[in-house]
Amino acid sequence: MGSMEGLSRTVIHFLVLFCMVCKCLASDLEATQKATLKIDASPKLARKIPDTLLGVFFEEMGHGGAGGLWAELVSNRGFEAGGPNTPSNIDPWLIIGDDSSIFVETDRTSCFSKNIVALRMEVLCNDCPAGGVGIYNPGFWGMNIEDGKTYNLVMYVKSPQKANLTVSLTSSDGLQNLASVVILVASKSNWIKVEKKLVAQGTDRTSRLQITSKKKGVVWFDQVSLMPADTYKGHGFRNELVSMLLDLKPRFLRFPGGCFVQGGWLRNAFRWRESIGPWEERPGHFGDCWNYWTDDGLGYYEFLQLSEDLGAAPIWVFNSGLSYNDEVDTAAIAPFVKDVLDSLEFGRGSANSSWGSVRAAMGHPEPFAINYAAIGNEDCGKKYYNGNYLRFYNALREAYPDIQLISNCDGSSGPLDHPADLYDFHVYADAKTLFSMKNTFDNTSRTGPKAFVSEYAVWKTDAGRGTLLASLAEAAFLTGLEKNSDIVEMACHAPLFVNDDIEKKWNPDVIVFNTWQHYGTPSYWMQMLFRESSGAIIHPTTISSSGSGNNSLAASAITWKDSDNSSFLRIKIVNFEPVAVQVTISTTGLQASIDVLRSTATVLTSSNVMDENSFSNPNKVALVKSQLFDTGAHMQVTVAPHSFTCFDLALAPSKLVTVAGRYEYLMSEL
C-alpha cells in the first residue's frame, strides 16, 4: 500500500509539473514584450525596511464609523442631531400611529448636562391599536438582526405615571416581530436607566427598533442604544470589519482624520475631550466636512483601544487651531496647546494623573503607547500654521521628547523651514500619474525629516468604485516607497471604509460594507501583497527591456519571515501594459537555496482593467494563488496584461532544487 501510494503521488507531481511547464511555454508564446529583472540579494546591499512602513488611516467619512465599524445600531440615539434648539427634528426616528393617537417632540429635560435634549412622547388614545403606538428607529439604513444573537438595549426613561412599554425588534414594516421585552416604568419624576437583552428569533437585514405603548400618558426617552453583544473583544467594533483590518497586518492606525479633524468651521471640528467618558454623556457633533451627525461613541479612547486591538501604533492627528474657514491666531493658541497636552496625558499618563485617571476609570489603567502625533491635517500654507505649529512642537517636545512629531508641510523636494521628525505627503492622482510617481522619493534628501505618505490613492475617472487599474498604479507607487524606505517611514491608503447605502462623497474606498455584507476593492487585495513588507529586508532591483515594457513595469524584492520563522524571497511585479510581458528574473547573491514545493505565485488581475468588485461579485478582482515550479537563479515568467504578480520563493538551507532537479527526483522515485 505504501509503495503504490508513493508511486501515485510521484506520478501526480510529474503530471502537474508537466502541465505547468506546458502552460508556461504557451504563455511565453503569447507575450509580446520581454524584460529582464535583476535582483541583488547579497547581504552587502540589503537594507531593513522600517517596522512601521505600512498601516491604515481611519477617518469618519462615508459613515465608516457611525453606522459602520462602530457597532451601535441606533442612529441619533440621544435625539441631539437636530440641534440644541427645541422642538427639533428627530430624524431618522419616526412615529407609529397618527396625530390623533400620538404626539412627540423634543425638549430640554434630559438628565445629562452635555446633551440636554430628550424626547417627549404623549400617547393620546384611550383605545389604542392592538400593536400600540410609539416611535421607531431604522438605524443606519436598517439594522442587521440575526437569528439567535443577543442585542444589548440601554435607554433612559421617565414618566409621571405608570407606563407599560414594549421594546421590539421588527421587520422594516413592523409586521414581523424578531424580539420583544416589556418594560414597566414606575410613576416617578426621576430618570431611570433601563438595561435589557433582546435575543432575536429570526433574521432581518433591514430591521428596526420600536418602542410602543397602549396606555394614555406621557413618557420621556433619552440615550436609546442597541449594541450587538458580540462586538470585537467586547470593545464595540463590528467583528467582520475589524477582521478585514487585521488581515492587512497594519503597523499603525492614523486617526481620526483627515478633514474630520479640521472641520469646515472650528466649531464643528473633532474635540477629543467631548468624545471620552460615559457614552451617554458625550454631546456628539455635526461633522460639517462630510455632512452628518456623529454621537462620538467612537471617540478618542475607542481609537486608542482599536489601535491596541490591531497591534498598531496609534498616530493621533489633532487640530492645530485651523479649519477650512477659520483660524486661531498664534497669539491665542495656548488653550489649544494645553488641550493637546491633556489628550496625551489621557493616553499616556499614569492612572494617578489627572487625565490618566479618567482613562483608567474607562477600563484601561495601563497607558496607551502613543509615540506619534500629527500637528494638524493639510494645514500647511495657511496664515497661522507655522506659528501655531511651533507652539505645539515646542510644548510637546518638552513634555514628551520621545514622541515623533509630524508636520503638514511636504519636505520631499526641499528642506522644511521648521523642525519635524516626519512630514506629511498626500497624493490623489489619476492612474497613469501615480504609476509614474513610483520614483518620487529617489532624489529626496536623506538628511532631513522622514516622509509619512499618510494619504495616497488613485481617484476620479480611473478609480470608479475601486478598479483594477487603480490598484495597479497604487501597487507600483508602493514598490517605490519600499525602495525608498530609508527616507519614507510610513504610508497608508485613503479612504478606508464606506457604507454602500449612502450617497458617496468620495470614491473609491478600500472596504465597502452595508448592514450585513462587506468586500474589499482591488486596492484592498493589492495591499494584502504588501502586508509583509514592514520590517522586511529590501534588495536592489533593476528592470531593462528591448521594448516599451521597461516603462510599464514596476518591481521590488524583499525577504521576509512567516509566523513559523520560514524565510521567503518575495518578488513583486506590476504590469501596467495591456499586453503580457515575458520577464527573465536573474537573482544573484542569494545566501540560501529555494524549496520548490513551498514556492508560490499570487496574481491580481481580471479580464478588464476597469473591473470592480461588488456585493454580487465580491471576488471578481481578487488574489489567485498557485504553486510555483519554475524557480532558481534564472526564472522565466510571463506576467499577464494589467496585473500585479507576487512570487514567494521559499528559502531553505538544503541543496537548490530546480525544475530539472525536481524532475530527476521524481524519476528516481519511479
N, C-alpha and C positions, 0 to 999 in steps of 0.2 A: 504493500500500500504506500509506504513512504517513498520508494523509488519511483513508482508511477506518478505520485503526486509531484515529486520534484521534476520529473520529465515534462509533465503537463505545464507546470509553472514556467519552465525554461522555454518551451515552445511558444507559450503565450507572450512571454517577454520578447522573444525573437520576432514574432509576428507584429507586435506593437512597434518594435524598433524599425522593422522593415517598412511599415506603413508610415511612420513618422519621417523616415528618410525620403520615401517617395513623395510625401506631401511637401517636404522642404524643397525637393528638386522641382516639383511642379510650381511652387510659389516663386522660386528663383526665376523661372522662365517668364513669369508674369511681371516681374519687376522691370520698370523702365528707367530707374535711376540706380546708381551704385555709389556707395560711400564707404569710407574706412573710419572706424572709431578706434583710436589708440588710447589705451589706459595704462598709466604707470602706477602699478600697485606696490611699488617698493616703499619700505618704511621711511626712507630718507625724505621723500616728498609728501608723505601722508600728513594730514592735519586733522585735529579733532574739531568737529562741529560743536558749537555751544549746546549744552544740555537744554537750553531754553528756546531753541530756534523756532519751533512751530507750536502754536497754540490756537485758541479760539477767542472770538470777540463777540460778546453779547451786548446788544442794545435793545431797549424796549421800543421796538418798532414792528409794524406788521402784526401786532398782538402776539409777539414772540414770547412774552412773559405772561401778561394778563390775558387769560384765555388760551395759554399755550403751555410753556414749560412749568409755570406756576399752576398747580392743580386745582385751585379754587374754582368751583363750578358756578357760583352766583356772580352775576355781573351787577355792579353798583350795589354791593351788599350793605353799605351804610347809608344809602339814599343821598349821598353827597354830590353825585356827579352833576346835578342840576344847579349847583352853586349854593352859597350860604344864604341867599335871599329866599324867603318863603312867602307863599307857596311856590314850589318849583317843580320842574319836570322830573319824573322818577324813572325815565327810560332806562332799561328795557322792561321794567315792571309794568304789568297790565292788570286790569281788574277782571274778576269773574262775577258776572251779574250785570245789572244795568243801573241807570241813575235812580230808579225807584227803589232799588234794593241795597245799594251800597254807595258810600261816598268816601273818597280817600284824598288826602292832601298832606304835604309836608309842613312841619312846624319846627320850632327850635326848643324842643323839650327833652332832648337826649340827655342821658346821664354822663356823656363823655364831653369833656370841655373842649377838646381839639376838633371834634366833629359833632357839632351840636344839632344837626338836622336829624329828625326822626320822622317816621310815617304814622299818621293818624288814620285809622280805618274805622268808619262808623257803619255798622250794619243797621239798615233801616227797616228790614222786613220782619214782621211777626211770623208770617207763614212763608219761610224761605224755601227755595227749590230743594229738591231731595239731596243734591250734592253740596248744598250750601253756597255761599257767596264769599268772595275774598280777593286775594291777589295771587299772581304767579310770576315767576321769573324764568325766562327761557335760557338763561346762561349766555354763553358766548356762541350764538348760532346753534343752540341746542346743547343739552347735557348728555354725555355718553354714559348711560346707566347700563351695567352689565349684570346678568343673572348671577345670583349667589354672592355678589360683592357687597361689602359694607360701606356705608357713607355716613360720615360724622356730621351731624347737624348741631350748630350752635346759633342761638339767637337770643336777643334781649327783648322782653315784652313787659307791658304793664297794662292794667285795666282797673277802673274804679269799681267795677262789679265783677262777679264771677263770669268767666268766659270759658267756653269749651271749644278748643281749636283742633282742627285736623291738618296735619302737615303731611303732604303726599308727594311722591314722585310719580308722574303720569306721562303718558304719551303727549306729543305736542298739541293734540286737540283736547286733551283732558279726559278722553274716553277710556283709556286703558290704565288701570292702576298697577304700579310696579311695587310700591311700598307705602305704608302709612303708619303714622303714630298719632295718638290722641294726647293733647296737652291741656291740662286743667290749670287755669290761671285764677288764683285767689283774688278776692276783691281788695287789692292793696294799691296804694298810690305810688309805691316804690317799684323801680325796675327790678326784674328778676332775670337771672341768666338760665336759659334752658339748654340742656345738652342731651341729645338723643342719638341713637344709632338706627339707621334705616337699612334693612337688608333687602336687596332687590329680588323680586320674584319674577324675573323676566328681563329681557334686553331691549333697549330702545336707544338708538344713536342720537335722537333729537328730542330727548325728554325735557321735562320742565319740573320745577319745584313750585308747589302751590300750597297756600295757607288759607283754609276756609273755616267758616262758622255758620251755624244755622240759628244763632240766637241774637236777638236785637241787643245792641250795646256798642261801646267804644273800646278799641284796643290800640295801643301804640306798639310799633315794632322798630327795632334798630339792629344794625350789625348782624344780618342774617347770613350765615356762612354754611356751605356744604362742601366738604372735602372728602375725596376717596380715602379710605383707611389704609390703603396700600401704596402710599407715595414712597419715593426712593429713600431708603433708610429712615423713613418717618419724618423727613425734613421738608415735605410739601412739594416735591418736584415730581413731575409726570415721568413714570418709570421708563417708558419706551423712548422718550426724547432724551433722557439722561443716558440711556444705553447707546444712542446714536453718538453722543459726545464721547463717551468712554471708549468707543471703538476707534475714535480718532487719536487716542492717547495724547491729549493736549498737555503741553508742559506749562501753559499759563492760561489764565482767563482774564481778558481785559473787559472792564465793566465800569459804569452802566451805559456808556456811550462814548463818543457819538454826540449827535445833535441833542439827544435826550439830556445830556449833561448841561448844555448851554441854555436851551430853551429859546424860543423866538423872542421872549422877554424874560428878564431875570426873575420876575415873579412866578414864572412857570417852570423854572429850572429845577432839576432834581435836588432835594435837600436831604442829606443823609440822616440828620437827627430827627427829621419828621418821619423816617421810614424804619425806625427801630422801636424796641419796646413791645408791649402787648399789641397784637394786630388790631384789636378793637379801638385802640386809642390813636391809631395813625390817621391823620387827616386826609391822606391821599392828595393827588394833584392832577391838573389837566396838562398833559404833555402837548404843548401847542406846536411843536415841530411836526408831530405825526397825528395830531388832532384827535386824541382820545383820552379818556379819563383812566387813571390807574389808582387803585386803592393802596398801592405800595405795600401790599402783603409780601411781594418780592422786593425786599429792601436791602439796605447796606449789609446788615447781618446775614441775610439769606445768600447774598452774593459771595460773601466770605465763606459761608458754610458750603456752598456749591463748589467753590474753588478747592476746598479741603476734600470734599467728596470725590472730586475728579482727580485728585493728586496733582493739581495745577497751581502754580504760583499766582496769587491774586495781583492784578495790576489795577490799582484804584485811580480812575480818571476823575478829577474833581474840577469844579467850576472855578475859573480864575478871576471871577468878578466881571465876566463878559458874557453877553448873549448876542444873538444876531442883530438886535435892535437897540440895546442899551449897554452902557459900560459903567463900571465903578472907577472913579478917578483913583490913581495910585495913592493920593493923599488920604483917601477914605477906605483903603483896602484892609486895614488892620483887623476889623471884625471877621472878614473872610479868612484871613490867615489864621486867626485864633480858632475858627470853626474847623479848618483842616487839621490843625494840631490836635484838637479834641477828637476828630474822627480817627486819627492814628492812635491816640490813647485808647479809644474804644476798642480798636482792633488788636493793638499790641501791648497795651498796658496790663499790669498785674491785676488780679481780681480784687486787690485792695485799693486800686487807684479810683479816682472819681468816675471816669468813664469806663474803665475796665470792670468796675463792679456792676455797671449796667449790663455789659456783655455777659458777665458771669450769671447775673440774675436771669438772663435769657436762656441759660443752659450750657454755656461754653466757658468754663472758668479758665481754661488754658488760652493763652494768647494765640491769635492767628499770625501766620508768618507773612507779614506784609513787607516785601522788600523792594517794591516798585511803586512809584506814584507819578502820574502824568499831570503836569500843570496846565490844565485846560484842554480843549479839543478844537483844532483848526482855528485857533485864535491869532496865529502869527500875522503880523501886519496891521492889526487893529491898534487904535490910538494908544491905549493904555496897557497893551500886553507886555511889552518889555519891562516897563516899570513895575507892573504887578508881578510879573514872573520873578524878578529879582527879589522882591519882598518875600514871596513864597519860598524861593530857593534858599535864601539865606536863613530863614527861620527853620525850615525843615532840615537843612544841612547841620545846623547847630543842635537841634533836638534829636535828630535821627541820622547820624553821619553814615550809617550803613545803607540807607535807602537810596536806590538808584532813581534819580530824578530825570524826567523826560520832558524835553522842550517840544513845542508845536512847530518850531521852525526847521525847515529842511536844510541839513548840512551836507547833503550828498555831493553838491557841486562847488561848495565854497565853505570857508570857516564860519561858525556862528559868532555873533558879537556878544554872546553871554555864555556863562558856564553851563554845562549839562553833562549828564552821564550818557544819555541817549537822546536821539531826536526822532520825531515822527516823520514818516514818509507815507503819503497816501497817493494811490493811483487808481483811477477808474478810466478805462480806455476801451476802444474797440479791439477786437481780437488781434488784428494784424499789428497794431501799435504795441500791445502788451507783449506779444511774441517777440517783437524786435527789441523790447526792453530787457531781455534776458542778460544783456551785458551792461546794464545801467551802472552797477557799482564797481565795474572793472577798474576805473580810473579814480575812484574816490580816495581821498587821503586816508591813510592808515593811522594818522596821529591824532585825529580829533575824536569827539564822542562817537559812539557806535549808532548804527541805524536800527530803528524799530519800524518795520514796514507794517504798520498797525491797521491798515485798510488797503486791500488790493482786490480787484475784480474786473472782469470784462462786463460791460453793461450796454444798454440800449439795444440797437438792432441785432447785433451779433449775439447778444445774450439771450434774447427771447425770454422764456421762463426757465432757462437753465439748459443750454445746449451743449452738445459735444464740442463744438467749435470753441466755445468759451473755456471749457475745461482744458483743452489742449494748449491754448495760449497761456493760461494760468500755470499749467504744468511746466511749460518752457521757462516762464518767468521764475518759478521756484527753483529750477535747476541752476539758474544764475545766482539766486540767493544762497543756495548750498555752496557754490564755488566761491562766493564772496562772504562766507560766514565768518571770516576773520574780522570783518567790519560790520556785517549785518548780524545783530544779536538775536532778533526775534521777528516773527512775521505771522500775520493772521488774515484770513479772508473776511470779507464783509459783504452783505449782512449774513447772519447765521440762520435765523428762524423766520418763517412767515406762516400765518394762518390762511389757508386757501379760501376761507369763506369771506374774507374782506375784499374790498376794492383796493388792490395793491398800490401802495405809494412808491414801491421800488421793486424792480426786477433785475436780475433773479436773486434768489436766496439759496443757501446751501441745503437747508432741510425744510420741507414743506409738510404741513400737517393740517388735519381738521379735528373734529372732536374725537375720532377713534382711529384714524389712519395716519400714516406718515411715509415719506420716502425721501431718499437723497437724490439731489440733482447730480448730473455728471461731475460737477465741481466737487461734490462730496466724495464720490468714488475716486476722483483724482487725488484728493488729499489723503485717502487711505494708503496710497502707494508712497507717501512721504512721511508716514507716521513714525517710521523707524529712523528717520534722518537725525532727529535731535540726539546729540551725544554720540553719533556715529563718526567714522573716520572717512574723510573725503579724499579722493585720489584725483590727480590731474587727468584731464581728458582732452583730446583734440579730434576734430572731425574734418575730414577732407573728402572731396568728391570731384568727379570729372564733369558733372553737370550742375544743375541748379539745386541738387539735393543738399549741398552744404549750407545753403541759406534757408532751407526748410526743415532742418533737423536741429534738435536741441538734445543734449545728453549730459548725464552725470554718472559718477560711480562712487559708491560708498561700501565700506564693510561694516557690518553690524552683527549683533548677537541677539538671539531669541531668548525666550524665558528659560530654555534648557541650557543656555550658555553655548549653543551651537553657533558657529560663525558663518556668515554668508557674504559673498561679494554681490552687491546689487547694482545692476546696470540699467539705467532708465533712459529710454529713447522716445522723444516726441517727434512724430512725422506730421508736419503741418501741410504737406502736399496732398493733392487728390490722387496721387499715384503711389504704388508700392515702391519701396526702396530696399535694395539688397545691400546689407551692411556687413562688412567684414570687421569683426571685433578682434583687435590684437591686444593682448594683455601681457605686460612684462613686469617682472619684479614681484610676482605673487609668491608669498612665502608658505604656501600650502597647496595641497592637491585638491582636486574637485571630485566630490561624490556625486556621480551622475544621477543615481536613483533618488536623491533628495533635492535635486535642482529643478526649478520650475520657471515657467513663463506666465506672466499675467498681462492681459491685454484689455484696454479700454477703447472700444471703437463701436461703430454702427454703420449701417448701410447709407445713412445720410448724415452729413456733418451738422445739420441743423436739428437732428433728432433730440427729443426731450423725454424725460420720464414723467409719469403721471400716476394717479391713483389706480387707473385701469391697467396701466403697464409700468409698474414701478421699476422694473429692471430692464427696460428697453435698452438703456445705455448703462451697463454695469461691468464689473470686473469678471473676466473669464480666465480661469487658471488651468494650466495643464502641465504635465511633466515635460521637462526639457532634456532631450537626449544629446543634442549636438553641443558639447562643451569643450573646453580646452583653451590653450593659449591663443588659438586662432579659430574663431567661430564664424560661420557664415549664416546670417539670419535674414529673413525678409520681414520688414515691418510693414504692416498694412497701411493703405491710404488713410489719412486723417485718423491717426491712432496714437495711443500712449502705451508703450510696452515696457514691462519691467521684468528683467531676468534676475532670478535669485540663484546664484551658484553656491551650493553648499561646500564649505571648505572642510577638508579633513587632512589629518597628518599622514594618511596612508598614501600608497603609490597612486599617481594620477590615473584616473580611469577615463579613457577616451571612448568615443563611439566604437572605434576599431577594437580597443581593448575589451569593451563590453561584449562585442561580437565573439572574440576569441574565448572569453569566459563562458559564454553561452554554449559554444561549440564543445568546449571541454566537458561541460555538464552533460551534454548529449552523449 
